[in-house]
Amino acid sequence: MQLYSLLHRFFNLDEKAYKGIEVSGICTDTRELKKGDLFILQEGERVDTHDVYEQLEDKAVAFISEKKIDTQLPCFLVHDANEVIGPVAARFYGDPTENMTNIAVTGTNGKTSVTFILAHLLQAHEKNVGLIGTNGIYMNNESIVHNNKTPTTPPPLELQKIGHEFHQRAAHYNIMEVTSHGLHFDRAKSIDFTYRLFTNLTPDHLDFHPSMTAYFRAKSKLFVQAKQDEYCILNKDSTYFEELQQLSNGKVISYGTAAGADFRATNIELNEQYSLFDVTYADETIRMQSSLVGMFNIVNLLAAIAVARLEGIALTDIQAYLTTFTGIGGRMQRVILDDKVIVVDFAHTPDALENALQTLTAIKKNRLITVFGCGGDRDRAKRPVMGAIAEKYSDQVMLTSDNPRTEDPEAIIDDIVAGMTNEVERITDRRMAIHEAMNVAEPSDIILIAGKGNETTQIIGREEYLFDDIEVAKAYRG
């Protein structure tokens, strides 16, 4: 693309001055720079690429910069590069998501479940669906990228590349998990979301956000930025509903079990095999059945149902489509091994752990054994809270490592123990902890392995090792 064509939307350019300058790509990482790229210089948390711009001049054809630099290449000054990366990348890739229906899901818990349920409903209705989130990047059921390295909400340049891939594959929908970090850094700024959905807000990421108020403020940006013809789909069961309703600039649609919700679940029946509930919307009431268990999953289902129905899918069709949805990897994923029920769940916050344990407590036939730890280099305040929750609902708790990263695993466990009143078994090696839980479990016991979900690696120090909770459980030989 010609440099003028790429940038004239954003800067006051003289077309003649930039005639003949061809841009072959956009780059923000010095390690990935290719000949002919427009390079965007910015001051990051660890690296300031302005310091090395001279080393980039033999490959770059132009710069966008946050600081004045002495270069002979075309250079365009901006206050904050994050403000322009997304829009410029969108322009370079031909505004790939412009003709898709874009759906953003934010909240502390439930984002992955809601996006996967909704993708299933839309695909069952013969639509092509791109999905971006914690579990990876998918086009329909095909995994494009398994998200070990890429953040849940990718950086804006990568996001536009993914959008281009979706466009090439004729996607009708782009469904995204949008995190508080993604909102704070405006990663999805250049995407217009027809639907902006809020699940819940409970303590998490308080190592990054200085307070719950700041955490909420980051989440609320998604709804404050909504246009009047865009939908803000809000969980009426959340204590943040009323405040978020006031802040939302789009058309507010509510869902939940609370009276007055636009999409409301009533007549709820739960057991170890499935959930049954009525969904009422306007003058329609339909009985739904899902293999997902637990009250929190009924709320997740409602969120997805709301968007699907607003997209014109009849509740009777949604009812049929839900019967073929079997679940999400690492989200209350059940495996039967030697008469023992193994449940692997991503629960890594107090609220998520409590939801998982409450659900399993209600359906257990014998004991509930919980194996979990907390991530290192992350919010320490939640650790004793999670210890107290695990002790409250479990018949036996085994504390172990999650992703300790650069923290001492024993110190992390000490923080968890601070919230507990009884002696607890500590097995720092996660593999050994899972195998010991299986060793002591009796027939019909449930073993919850919490915290990592479908992750296939464990981060110890700065090294990453292959580790899959389910595969480790299957490898047990008693």
LINPEVEN-V710637 format. One record per run of one state. SS is the DSSP state (hx for helix, st for strand, lp for the rest). FROM is the first residue (numbers start at 1). TO is the last residue. If there is no record, write none. Layout:
# LINPEVEN-V710637
ss->SS from->FROM to->TO
ss->SS from->FROM to->TO
This chain:
# LINPEVEN-V710637
ss->lp from->1 to->1
ss->st from->2 to->2
ss->hx from->3 to->7
ss->lp from->8 to->14
ss->hx from->15 to->18
ss->lp from->19 to->21
ss->st from->22 to->22
ss->lp from->23 to->24
ss->st from->25 to->27
ss->lp from->28 to->29
ss->hx from->30 to->32
ss->lp from->33 to->36
ss->st from->37 to->40
ss->lp from->41 to->42
ss->st from->43 to->43
ss->lp from->44 to->47
ss->st from->48 to->48
ss->hx from->49 to->56
ss->lp from->57 to->61
ss->st from->62 to->65
ss->lp from->66 to->73
ss->st from->74 to->77
ss->lp from->78 to->81
ss->hx from->82 to->92
ss->lp from->93 to->100
ss->st from->101 to->106
ss->lp from->107 to->110
ss->hx from->111 to->124
ss->lp from->125 to->128
ss->st from->129 to->133
ss->lp from->134 to->135
ss->st from->136 to->139
ss->lp from->140 to->141
ss->st from->142 to->145
ss->lp from->146 to->155
ss->hx from->156 to->168
ss->lp from->169 to->172
ss->st from->173 to->177
ss->lp from->178 to->179
ss->hx from->180 to->184
ss->lp from->185 to->194
ss->st from->195 to->198
ss->lp from->199 to->211
ss->hx from->212 to->224
ss->lp from->225 to->230
ss->st from->231 to->235
ss->lp from->236 to->240
ss->hx from->241 to->247
ss->lp from->248 to->250
ss->st from->251 to->256
ss->lp from->257 to->262
ss->st from->263 to->270
ss->lp from->271 to->274
ss->st from->275 to->281
ss->lp from->282 to->283
ss->st from->284 to->290
ss->lp from->291 to->294
ss->hx from->295 to->310
ss->lp from->311 to->314
ss->hx from->315 to->322
ss->lp from->323 to->327
ss->st from->328 to->328
ss->lp from->329 to->330
ss->st from->331 to->331
ss->lp from->332 to->332
ss->st from->333 to->337
ss->lp from->338 to->339
ss->st from->340 to->345
ss->lp from->346 to->349
ss->hx from->350 to->363
ss->lp from->364 to->367
ss->st from->368 to->372
ss->lp from->373 to->380
ss->hx from->381 to->393
ss->lp from->394 to->395
ss->st from->396 to->399
ss->lp from->400 to->404
ss->st from->405 to->405
ss->lp from->406 to->408
ss->hx from->409 to->417
ss->lp from->418 to->424
ss->st from->425 to->426
ss->lp from->427 to->429
ss->hx from->430 to->440
ss->lp from->441 to->445
ss->st from->446 to->450
ss->lp from->451 to->456
ss->st from->457 to->460
ss->lp from->461 to->462
ss->st from->463 to->466
ss->lp from->467 to->468
ss->hx from->469 to->474
ss->lp from->475 to->478
